[in-house]
Amino acid sequence: MLYIPPKLWNVLACFAPAFSAPTFGRFALLTLSAILTAGARTISNLVRTLQALLPGHASSYRRVFSKRIRQ
């Protein structure tokens, strides 16, 4: 797992109730990747930035934003 700085983690923790635990982990990694990615921030480019460090298949990261938020 990647190291996420505590200040960023505190901001991301606000979004945790909106996601299941596995989806929140993917959301956090995508957010970190968005900070590190140069150029267009498409899901494909975000996954490409941290490619070797991301667990699971790339399609699972695309699904983070394709499902409705649970309430």
PDB file with SEQRES, HELIX, SHEET and CRYST1 records, atoms N, CA, C and O in Angstrom:
SEQRES   1 A   71  MET LEU TYR ILE PRO PRO LYS LEU TRP ASN VAL LEU ALA          
SEQRES   2 A   71  CYS PHE ALA PRO ALA PHE SER ALA PRO THR PHE GLY ARG          
SEQRES   3 A   71  PHE ALA LEU LEU THR LEU SER ALA ILE LEU THR ALA GLY          
SEQRES   4 A   71  ALA ARG THR ILE SER ASN LEU VAL ARG THR LEU GLN ALA          
SEQRES   5 A   71  LEU LEU PRO GLY HIS ALA SER SER TYR ARG ARG VAL PHE          
SEQRES   6 A   71  SER LYS ARG ILE ARG GLN                                      
HELIX    1 AA1 PRO A    6  ALA A   13  1                                   8    
HELIX    2 AA2 ALA A   16  ALA A   18  5                                   3    
HELIX    3 AA3 ALA A   21  LEU A   36  1                                  16    
HELIX    4 AA4 ILE A   43  THR A   49  1                                   7    
HELIX    5 AA5 GLN A   51  LEU A   53  5                                   3    
HELIX    6 AA6 ALA A   58  ARG A   62  1                                   5    
HELIX    7 AA7 ARG A   63  PHE A   65  5                                   3    
CRYST1    1.000    1.000    1.000  90.00  90.00  90.00 P 1           1          
ATOM      1  N   MET A   1       0.839  -1.184   0.000  1.00  0.00           N  
ATOM      2  CA  MET A   1       0.000   0.000   0.000  1.00  0.00           C  
ATOM      3  C   MET A   1       0.878   1.239   0.000  1.00  0.00           C  
ATOM      4  O   MET A   1       1.964   1.249   0.579  1.00  0.00           O  
ATOM      5  N   LEU A   2       0.405   2.254  -0.640  1.00  0.00           N  
ATOM      6  CA  LEU A   2       1.130   3.512  -0.718  1.00  0.00           C  
ATOM      7  C   LEU A   2       1.025   4.288   0.575  1.00  0.00           C  
ATOM      8  O   LEU A   2       0.060   4.149   1.327  1.00  0.00           O  
ATOM      9  N   TYR A   3       2.033   5.109   0.825  1.00  0.00           N  
ATOM     10  CA  TYR A   3       1.990   6.018   1.962  1.00  0.00           C  
ATOM     11  C   TYR A   3       1.209   7.258   1.551  1.00  0.00           C  
ATOM     12  O   TYR A   3       1.559   7.917   0.572  1.00  0.00           O  
ATOM     13  N   ILE A   4       0.171   7.574   2.279  1.00  0.00           N  
ATOM     14  CA  ILE A   4      -0.606   8.783   2.038  1.00  0.00           C  
ATOM     15  C   ILE A   4      -0.351   9.710   3.217  1.00  0.00           C  
ATOM     16  O   ILE A   4      -0.600   9.335   4.363  1.00  0.00           O  
ATOM     17  N   PRO A   5       0.148  10.927   2.947  1.00  0.00           N  
ATOM     18  CA  PRO A   5       0.459  11.866   4.040  1.00  0.00           C  
ATOM     19  C   PRO A   5      -0.756  12.085   4.947  1.00  0.00           C  
ATOM     20  O   PRO A   5      -1.893  12.116   4.476  1.00  0.00           O  
ATOM     21  N   PRO A   6      -0.506  12.234   6.236  1.00  0.00           N  
ATOM     22  CA  PRO A   6      -1.616  12.374   7.194  1.00  0.00           C  
ATOM     23  C   PRO A   6      -2.576  13.529   6.882  1.00  0.00           C  
ATOM     24  O   PRO A   6      -3.785  13.381   7.063  1.00  0.00           O  
ATOM     25  N   LYS A   7      -2.069  14.657   6.423  1.00  0.00           N  
ATOM     26  CA  LYS A   7      -2.964  15.791   6.123  1.00  0.00           C  
ATOM     27  C   LYS A   7      -3.907  15.450   4.970  1.00  0.00           C  
ATOM     28  O   LYS A   7      -5.088  15.796   5.009  1.00  0.00           O  
ATOM     29  N   LEU A   8      -3.393  14.778   3.955  1.00  0.00           N  
ATOM     30  CA  LEU A   8      -4.246  14.360   2.847  1.00  0.00           C  
ATOM     31  C   LEU A   8      -5.227  13.294   3.327  1.00  0.00           C  
ATOM     32  O   LEU A   8      -6.395  13.306   2.939  1.00  0.00           O  
ATOM     33  N   TRP A   9      -4.765  12.382   4.161  1.00  0.00           N  
ATOM     34  CA  TRP A   9      -5.635  11.326   4.672  1.00  0.00           C  
ATOM     35  C   TRP A   9      -6.793  11.920   5.472  1.00  0.00           C  
ATOM     36  O   TRP A   9      -7.915  11.421   5.391  1.00  0.00           O  
ATOM     37  N   ASN A  10      -6.536  12.989   6.251  1.00  0.00           N  
ATOM     38  CA  ASN A  10      -7.602  13.632   7.025  1.00  0.00           C  
ATOM     39  C   ASN A  10      -8.671  14.227   6.108  1.00  0.00           C  
ATOM     40  O   ASN A  10      -9.861  14.163   6.417  1.00  0.00           O  
ATOM     41  N   VAL A  11      -8.252  14.797   4.995  1.00  0.00           N  
ATOM     42  CA  VAL A  11      -9.211  15.346   4.026  1.00  0.00           C  
ATOM     43  C   VAL A  11     -10.008  14.213   3.383  1.00  0.00           C  
ATOM     44  O   VAL A  11     -11.229  14.303   3.256  1.00  0.00           O  
ATOM     45  N   LEU A  12      -9.321  13.155   2.981  1.00  0.00           N  
ATOM     46  CA  LEU A  12      -9.997  12.032   2.329  1.00  0.00           C  
ATOM     47  C   LEU A  12     -10.955  11.314   3.268  1.00  0.00           C  
ATOM     48  O   LEU A  12     -11.974  10.785   2.824  1.00  0.00           O  
ATOM     49  N   ALA A  13     -10.645  11.287   4.549  1.00  0.00           N  
ATOM     50  CA  ALA A  13     -11.478  10.585   5.526  1.00  0.00           C  
ATOM     51  C   ALA A  13     -12.899  11.152   5.567  1.00  0.00           C  
ATOM     52  O   ALA A  13     -13.835  10.446   5.942  1.00  0.00           O  
ATOM     53  N   CYS A  14     -13.061  12.402   5.189  1.00  0.00           N  
ATOM     54  CA  CYS A  14     -14.401  13.009   5.151  1.00  0.00           C  
ATOM     55  C   CYS A  14     -15.310  12.303   4.144  1.00  0.00           C  
ATOM     56  O   CYS A  14     -16.532  12.305   4.297  1.00  0.00           O  
ATOM     57  N   PHE A  15     -14.710  11.700   3.116  1.00  0.00           N  
ATOM     58  CA  PHE A  15     -15.486  11.034   2.076  1.00  0.00           C  
ATOM     59  C   PHE A  15     -15.735   9.549   2.376  1.00  0.00           C  
ATOM     60  O   PHE A  15     -16.508   8.903   1.669  1.00  0.00           O  
ATOM     61  N   ALA A  16     -15.108   9.015   3.386  1.00  0.00           N  
ATOM     62  CA  ALA A  16     -15.199   7.585   3.686  1.00  0.00           C  
ATOM     63  C   ALA A  16     -16.622   7.073   3.868  1.00  0.00           C  
ATOM     64  O   ALA A  16     -16.928   5.980   3.391  1.00  0.00           O  
ATOM     65  N   PRO A  17     -17.510   7.816   4.540  1.00  0.00           N  
ATOM     66  CA  PRO A  17     -18.864   7.281   4.721  1.00  0.00           C  
ATOM     67  C   PRO A  17     -19.644   7.094   3.417  1.00  0.00           C  
ATOM     68  O   PRO A  17     -20.629   6.356   3.390  1.00  0.00           O  
ATOM     69  N   ALA A  18     -19.220   7.745   2.353  1.00  0.00           N  
ATOM     70  CA  ALA A  18     -19.942   7.646   1.079  1.00  0.00           C  
ATOM     71  C   ALA A  18     -19.578   6.398   0.287  1.00  0.00           C  
ATOM     72  O   ALA A  18     -20.240   6.082  -0.702  1.00  0.00           O  
ATOM     73  N   PHE A  19     -18.536   5.681   0.706  1.00  0.00           N  
ATOM     74  CA  PHE A  19     -18.039   4.532  -0.047  1.00  0.00           C  
ATOM     75  C   PHE A  19     -17.963   3.302   0.846  1.00  0.00           C  
ATOM     76  O   PHE A  19     -17.910   3.411   2.071  1.00  0.00           O  
ATOM     77  N   SER A  20     -17.959   2.131   0.217  1.00  0.00           N  
ATOM     78  CA  SER A  20     -17.633   0.911   0.954  1.00  0.00           C  
ATOM     79  C   SER A  20     -16.126   0.948   1.210  1.00  0.00           C  
ATOM     80  O   SER A  20     -15.423   1.743   0.587  1.00  0.00           O  
ATOM     81  N   ALA A  21     -15.626   0.124   2.093  1.00  0.00           N  
ATOM     82  CA  ALA A  21     -14.203   0.152   2.440  1.00  0.00           C  
ATOM     83  C   ALA A  21     -13.287  -0.090   1.236  1.00  0.00           C  
ATOM     84  O   ALA A  21     -12.338   0.673   1.051  1.00  0.00           O  
ATOM     85  N   PRO A  22     -13.526  -1.120   0.404  1.00  0.00           N  
ATOM     86  CA  PRO A  22     -12.639  -1.320  -0.747  1.00  0.00           C  
ATOM     87  C   PRO A  22     -12.707  -0.166  -1.759  1.00  0.00           C  
ATOM     88  O   PRO A  22     -11.693   0.227  -2.335  1.00  0.00           O  
ATOM     89  N   THR A  23     -13.903   0.360  -1.962  1.00  0.00           N  
ATOM     90  CA  THR A  23     -14.054   1.457  -2.923  1.00  0.00           C  
ATOM     91  C   THR A  23     -13.393   2.723  -2.396  1.00  0.00           C  
ATOM     92  O   THR A  23     -12.807   3.480  -3.170  1.00  0.00           O  
ATOM     93  N   PHE A  24     -13.477   2.963  -1.097  1.00  0.00           N  
ATOM     94  CA  PHE A  24     -12.818   4.131  -0.521  1.00  0.00           C  
ATOM     95  C   PHE A  24     -11.303   4.041  -0.709  1.00  0.00           C  
ATOM     96  O   PHE A  24     -10.656   5.049  -0.992  1.00  0.00           O  
ATOM     97  N   GLY A  25     -10.737   2.853  -0.554  1.00  0.00           N  
ATOM     98  CA  GLY A  25      -9.302   2.673  -0.783  1.00  0.00           C  
ATOM     99  C   GLY A  25      -8.916   3.028  -2.210  1.00  0.00           C  
ATOM    100  O   GLY A  25      -7.896   3.677  -2.444  1.00  0.00           O  
ATOM    101  N   ARG A  26      -9.731   2.601  -3.154  1.00  0.00           N  
ATOM    102  CA  ARG A  26      -9.471   2.936  -4.563  1.00  0.00           C  
ATOM    103  C   ARG A  26      -9.638   4.436  -4.802  1.00  0.00           C  
ATOM    104  O   ARG A  26      -8.852   5.041  -5.532  1.00  0.00           O  
ATOM    105  N   PHE A  27     -10.651   5.030  -4.193  1.00  0.00           N  
ATOM    106  CA  PHE A  27     -10.869   6.472  -4.305  1.00  0.00           C  
ATOM    107  C   PHE A  27      -9.664   7.243  -3.768  1.00  0.00           C  
ATOM    108  O   PHE A  27      -9.217   8.209  -4.386  1.00  0.00           O  
ATOM    109  N   ALA A  28      -9.142   6.818  -2.622  1.00  0.00           N  
ATOM    110  CA  ALA A  28      -7.981   7.489  -2.032  1.00  0.00           C  
ATOM    111  C   ALA A  28      -6.765   7.389  -2.951  1.00  0.00           C  
ATOM    112  O   ALA A  28      -6.040   8.369  -3.124  1.00  0.00           O  
ATOM    113  N   LEU A  29      -6.539   6.227  -3.535  1.00  0.00           N  
ATOM    114  CA  LEU A  29      -5.405   6.062  -4.448  1.00  0.00           C  
ATOM    115  C   LEU A  29      -5.587   6.882  -5.720  1.00  0.00           C  
ATOM    116  O   LEU A  29      -4.623   7.449  -6.233  1.00  0.00           O  
ATOM    117  N   LEU A  30      -6.805   6.949  -6.230  1.00  0.00           N  
ATOM    118  CA  LEU A  30      -7.060   7.775  -7.412  1.00  0.00           C  
ATOM    119  C   LEU A  30      -6.839   9.258  -7.109  1.00  0.00           C  
ATOM    120  O   LEU A  30      -6.331   9.996  -7.953  1.00  0.00           O  
ATOM    121  N   THR A  31      -7.217   9.689  -5.917  1.00  0.00           N  
ATOM    122  CA  THR A  31      -7.006  11.081  -5.533  1.00  0.00           C  
ATOM    123  C   THR A  31      -5.522  11.397  -5.441  1.00  0.00           C  
ATOM    124  O   THR A  31      -5.078  12.436  -5.928  1.00  0.00           O  
ATOM    125  N   LEU A  32      -4.758  10.518  -4.827  1.00  0.00           N  
ATOM    126  CA  LEU A  32      -3.314  10.713  -4.754  1.00  0.00           C  
ATOM    127  C   LEU A  32      -2.714  10.716  -6.147  1.00  0.00           C  
ATOM    128  O   LEU A  32      -1.838  11.529  -6.441  1.00  0.00           O  
ATOM    129  N   SER A  33      -3.162   9.840  -6.987  1.00  0.00           N  
ATOM    130  CA  SER A  33      -2.673   9.777  -8.359  1.00  0.00           C  
ATOM    131  C   SER A  33      -3.013  11.057  -9.126  1.00  0.00           C  
ATOM    132  O   SER A  33      -2.222  11.510  -9.953  1.00  0.00           O  
ATOM    133  N   ALA A  34      -4.183  11.642  -8.858  1.00  0.00           N  
ATOM    134  CA  ALA A  34      -4.575  12.888  -9.525  1.00  0.00           C  
ATOM    135  C   ALA A  34      -3.630  14.025  -9.157  1.00  0.00           C  
ATOM    136  O   ALA A  34      -3.367  14.906  -9.975  1.00  0.00           O  
ATOM    137  N   ILE A  35      -3.128  14.008  -7.950  1.00  0.00           N  
ATOM    138  CA  ILE A  35      -2.167  15.029  -7.530  1.00  0.00           C  
ATOM    139  C   ILE A  35      -0.846  14.848  -8.266  1.00  0.00           C  
ATOM    140  O   ILE A  35      -0.184  15.829  -8.607  1.00  0.00           O  
ATOM    141  N   LEU A  36      -0.464  13.609  -8.509  1.00  0.00           N  
ATOM    142  CA  LEU A  36       0.834  13.306  -9.117  1.00  0.00           C  
ATOM    143  C   LEU A  36       0.823  13.282 -10.643  1.00  0.00           C  
ATOM    144  O   LEU A  36       1.885  13.308 -11.266  1.00  0.00           O  
ATOM    145  N   THR A  37      -0.348  13.234 -11.248  1.00  0.00           N  
ATOM    146  CA  THR A  37      -0.452  13.088 -12.696  1.00  0.00           C  
ATOM    147  C   THR A  37      -0.306  14.430 -13.403  1.00  0.00           C  
ATOM    148  O   THR A  37      -0.941  15.416 -13.031  1.00  0.00           O  
ATOM    149  N   ALA A  38       0.534  14.447 -14.420  1.00  0.00           N  
ATOM    150  CA  ALA A  38       0.661  15.632 -15.273  1.00  0.00           C  
ATOM    151  C   ALA A  38      -0.232  15.431 -16.495  1.00  0.00           C  
ATOM    152  O   ALA A  38      -0.398  14.306 -16.967  1.00  0.00           O  
ATOM    153  N   GLY A  39      -0.795  16.499 -16.998  1.00  0.00           N  
ATOM    154  CA  GLY A  39      -1.636  16.390 -18.189  1.00  0.00           C  
ATOM    155  C   GLY A  39      -3.066  16.077 -17.830  1.00  0.00           C  
ATOM    156  O   GLY A  39      -3.526  16.371 -16.727  1.00  0.00           O  
ATOM    157  N   ALA A  40      -3.766  15.473 -18.776  1.00  0.00           N  
ATOM    158  CA  ALA A  40      -5.185  15.153 -18.586  1.00  0.00           C  
ATOM    159  C   ALA A  40      -5.359  14.148 -17.456  1.00  0.00           C  
ATOM    160  O   ALA A  40      -4.631  13.159 -17.369  1.00  0.00           O  
ATOM    161  N   ARG A  41      -6.329  14.414 -16.597  1.00  0.00           N  
ATOM    162  CA  ARG A  41      -6.562  13.537 -15.453  1.00  0.00           C  
ATOM    163  C   ARG A  41      -7.735  12.605 -15.720  1.00  0.00           C  
ATOM    164  O   ARG A  41      -8.740  12.630 -15.009  1.00  0.00           O  
ATOM    165  N   THR A  42      -7.595  11.790 -16.749  1.00  0.00           N  
ATOM    166  CA  THR A  42      -8.596  10.765 -17.018  1.00  0.00           C  
ATOM    167  C   THR A  42      -8.302   9.583 -16.108  1.00  0.00           C  
ATOM    168  O   THR A  42      -7.194   9.463 -15.585  1.00  0.00           O  
ATOM    169  N   ILE A  43      -9.275   8.719 -15.915  1.00  0.00           N  
ATOM    170  CA  ILE A  43      -9.058   7.547 -15.067  1.00  0.00           C  
ATOM    171  C   ILE A  43      -7.904   6.712 -15.619  1.00  0.00           C  
ATOM    172  O   ILE A  43      -7.092   6.194 -14.853  1.00  0.00           O  
ATOM    173  N   SER A  44      -7.828   6.579 -16.934  1.00  0.00           N  
ATOM    174  CA  SER A  44      -6.745   5.795 -17.540  1.00  0.00           C  
ATOM    175  C   SER A  44      -5.378   6.390 -17.200  1.00  0.00           C  
ATOM    176  O   SER A  44      -4.444   5.653 -16.881  1.00  0.00           O  
ATOM    177  N   ASN A  45      -5.256   7.708 -17.266  1.00  0.00           N  
ATOM    178  CA  ASN A  45      -3.979   8.338 -16.932  1.00  0.00           C  
ATOM    179  C   ASN A  45      -3.672   8.235 -15.445  1.00  0.00           C  
ATOM    180  O   ASN A  45      -2.512   8.080 -15.064  1.00  0.00           O  
ATOM    181  N   LEU A  46      -4.687   8.316 -14.606  1.00  0.00           N  
ATOM    182  CA  LEU A  46      -4.462   8.180 -13.168  1.00  0.00           C  
ATOM    183  C   LEU A  46      -3.950   6.785 -12.841  1.00  0.00           C  
ATOM    184  O   LEU A  46      -3.017   6.624 -12.054  1.00  0.00           O  
ATOM    185  N   VAL A  47      -4.564   5.782 -13.447  1.00  0.00           N  
ATOM    186  CA  VAL A  47      -4.134   4.396 -13.216  1.00  0.00           C  
ATOM    187  C   VAL A  47      -2.724   4.194 -13.766  1.00  0.00           C  
ATOM    188  O   VAL A  47      -1.909   3.508 -13.149  1.00  0.00           O  
ATOM    189  N   ARG A  48      -2.440   4.778 -14.901  1.00  0.00           N  
ATOM    190  CA  ARG A  48      -1.111   4.652 -15.507  1.00  0.00           C  
ATOM    191  C   ARG A  48      -0.030   5.268 -14.612  1.00  0.00           C  
ATOM    192  O   ARG A  48       1.084   4.747 -14.555  1.00  0.00           O  
ATOM    193  N   THR A  49      -0.336   6.358 -13.919  1.00  0.00           N  
ATOM    194  CA  THR A  49       0.648   7.029 -13.062  1.00  0.00           C  
ATOM    195  C   THR A  49       1.138   6.105 -11.953  1.00  0.00           C  
ATOM    196  O   THR A  49       2.341   6.034 -11.702  1.00  0.00           O  
ATOM    197  N   LEU A  50       0.244   5.408 -11.297  1.00  0.00           N  
ATOM    198  CA  LEU A  50       0.621   4.526 -10.177  1.00  0.00           C  
ATOM    199  C   LEU A  50       0.489   3.053 -10.533  1.00  0.00           C  
ATOM    200  O   LEU A  50       0.366   2.201  -9.654  1.00  0.00           O  
ATOM    201  N   GLN A  51       0.516   2.767 -11.801  1.00  0.00           N  
ATOM    202  CA  GLN A  51       0.244   1.450 -12.365  1.00  0.00           C  
ATOM    203  C   GLN A  51       0.795   0.273 -11.561  1.00  0.00           C  
ATOM    204  O   GLN A  51       0.033  -0.616 -11.182  1.00  0.00           O  
ATOM    205  N   ALA A  52       2.075   0.247 -11.298  1.00  0.00           N  
ATOM    206  CA  ALA A  52       2.682  -0.908 -10.642  1.00  0.00           C  
ATOM    207  C   ALA A  52       2.332  -0.990  -9.158  1.00  0.00           C  
ATOM    208  O   ALA A  52       2.500  -2.041  -8.540  1.00  0.00           O  
ATOM    209  N   LEU A  53       1.850   0.101  -8.585  1.00  0.00           N  
ATOM    210  CA  LEU A  53       1.575   0.134  -7.151  1.00  0.00           C  
ATOM    211  C   LEU A  53       0.114  -0.107  -6.803  1.00  0.00           C  
ATOM    212  O   LEU A  53      -0.219  -0.296  -5.633  1.00  0.00           O  
ATOM    213  N   LEU A  54      -0.764  -0.102  -7.804  1.00  0.00           N  
ATOM    214  CA  LEU A  54      -2.190  -0.256  -7.537  1.00  0.00           C  
ATOM    215  C   LEU A  54      -2.591  -1.725  -7.495  1.00  0.00           C  
ATOM    216  O   LEU A  54      -2.319  -2.471  -8.436  1.00  0.00           O  
ATOM    217  N   PRO A  55      -3.234  -2.140  -6.413  1.00  0.00           N  
ATOM    218  CA  PRO A  55      -3.719  -3.522  -6.358  1.00  0.00           C  
ATOM    219  C   PRO A  55      -4.982  -3.670  -7.198  1.00  0.00           C  
ATOM    220  O   PRO A  55      -5.772  -2.731  -7.304  1.00  0.00           O  
ATOM    221  N   GLY A  56      -5.171  -4.813  -7.780  1.00  0.00           N  
ATOM    222  CA  GLY A  56      -6.385  -5.081  -8.541  1.00  0.00           C  
ATOM    223  C   GLY A  56      -6.286  -4.648  -9.993  1.00  0.00           C  
ATOM    224  O   GLY A  56      -5.293  -4.065 -10.426  1.00  0.00           O  
ATOM    225  N   HIS A  57      -7.335  -4.947 -10.722  1.00  0.00           N  
ATOM    226  CA  HIS A  57      -7.403  -4.650 -12.147  1.00  0.00           C  
ATOM    227  C   HIS A  57      -7.803  -3.193 -12.359  1.00  0.00           C  
ATOM    228  O   HIS A  57      -8.510  -2.612 -11.535  1.00  0.00           O  
ATOM    229  N   ALA A  58      -7.352  -2.608 -13.459  1.00  0.00           N  
ATOM    230  CA  ALA A  58      -7.638  -1.207 -13.765  1.00  0.00           C  
ATOM    231  C   ALA A  58      -9.134  -0.929 -13.866  1.00  0.00           C  
ATOM    232  O   ALA A  58      -9.575   0.175 -13.546  1.00  0.00           O  
ATOM    233  N   SER A  59      -9.909  -1.895 -14.299  1.00  0.00           N  
ATOM    234  CA  SER A  59     -11.353  -1.672 -14.438  1.00  0.00           C  
ATOM    235  C   SER A  59     -12.021  -1.414 -13.090  1.00  0.00           C  
ATOM    236  O   SER A  59     -13.048  -0.737 -13.034  1.00  0.00           O  
ATOM    237  N   SER A  60     -11.460  -1.936 -12.009  1.00  0.00           N  
ATOM    238  CA  SER A  60     -12.053  -1.692 -10.692  1.00  0.00           C  
ATOM    239  C   SER A  60     -11.919  -0.228 -10.288  1.00  0.00           C  
ATOM    240  O   SER A  60     -12.714   0.264  -9.487  1.00  0.00           O  
ATOM    241  N   TYR A  61     -10.936   0.467 -10.825  1.00  0.00           N  
ATOM    242  CA  TYR A  61     -10.772   1.896 -10.537  1.00  0.00           C  
ATOM    243  C   TYR A  61     -11.731   2.732 -11.374  1.00  0.00           C  
ATOM    244  O   TYR A  61     -12.180   3.790 -10.933  1.00  0.00           O  
ATOM    245  N   ARG A  62     -12.042   2.271 -12.562  1.00  0.00           N  
ATOM    246  CA  ARG A  62     -13.023   2.979 -13.391  1.00  0.00           C  
ATOM    247  C   ARG A  62     -14.415   2.879 -12.785  1.00  0.00           C  
ATOM    248  O   ARG A  62     -15.218   3.803 -12.914  1.00  0.00           O  
ATOM    249  N   ARG A  63     -14.703   1.766 -12.127  1.00  0.00           N  
ATOM    250  CA  ARG A  63     -16.019   1.560 -11.529  1.00  0.00           C  
ATOM    251  C   ARG A  63     -16.271   2.445 -10.312  1.00  0.00           C  
ATOM    252  O   ARG A  63     -17.420   2.618  -9.907  1.00  0.00           O  
ATOM    253  N   VAL A  64     -15.209   3.012  -9.720  1.00  0.00           N  
ATOM    254  CA  VAL A  64     -15.395   3.880  -8.553  1.00  0.00           C  
ATOM    255  C   VAL A  64     -16.368   5.007  -8.872  1.00  0.00           C  
ATOM    256  O   VAL A  64     -17.194   5.368  -8.034  1.00  0.00           O  
ATOM    257  N   PHE A  65     -16.278   5.559 -10.059  1.00  0.00           N  
ATOM    258  CA  PHE A  65     -17.116   6.694 -10.425  1.00  0.00           C  
ATOM    259  C   PHE A  65     -18.328   6.313 -11.263  1.00  0.00           C  
ATOM    260  O   PHE A  65     -19.103   7.187 -11.651  1.00  0.00           O  
ATOM    261  N   SER A  66     -18.505   5.033 -11.547  1.00  0.00           N  
ATOM    262  CA  SER A  66     -19.646   4.635 -12.363  1.00  0.00           C  
ATOM    263  C   SER A  66     -20.813   4.105 -11.528  1.00  0.00           C  
ATOM    264  O   SER A  66     -21.897   3.872 -12.064  1.00  0.00           O  
ATOM    265  N   LYS A  67     -20.609   3.915 -10.248  1.00  0.00           N  
ATOM    266  CA  LYS A  67     -21.668   3.428  -9.378  1.00  0.00           C  
ATOM    267  C   LYS A  67     -22.273   4.606  -8.613  1.00  0.00           C  
ATOM    268  O   LYS A  67     -21.612   5.620  -8.391  1.00  0.00           O  
ATOM    269  N   ARG A  68     -23.524   4.461  -8.217  1.00  0.00           N  
ATOM    270  CA  ARG A  68     -24.123   5.534  -7.420  1.00  0.00           C  
ATOM    271  C   ARG A  68     -23.585   5.465  -5.995  1.00  0.00           C  
ATOM    272  O   ARG A  68     -23.150   4.407  -5.541  1.00  0.00           O  
ATOM    273  N   ILE A  69     -23.615   6.567  -5.309  1.00  0.00           N  
ATOM    274  CA  ILE A  69     -23.147   6.640  -3.924  1.00  0.00           C  
ATOM    275  C   ILE A  69     -24.242   6.073  -3.034  1.00  0.00           C  
ATOM    276  O   ILE A  69     -25.419   6.399  -3.188  1.00  0.00           O  
ATOM    277  N   ARG A  70     -23.836   5.221  -2.103  1.00  0.00           N  
ATOM    278  CA  ARG A  70     -24.834   4.634  -1.204  1.00  0.00           C  
ATOM    279  C   ARG A  70     -25.205   5.668  -0.134  1.00  0.00           C  
ATOM    280  O   ARG A  70     -24.421   6.564   0.181  1.00  0.00           O  
ATOM    281  N   GLN A  71     -26.400   5.527   0.410  1.00  0.00           N  
ATOM    282  CA  GLN A  71     -26.855   6.497   1.410  1.00  0.00           C  
ATOM    283  C   GLN A  71     -27.154   5.826   2.709  1.00  0.00           C  
ATOM    284  O   GLN A  71     -27.550   6.488   3.668  1.00  0.00           O  
TER     285      GLN A  71                                                      
END                                                                             
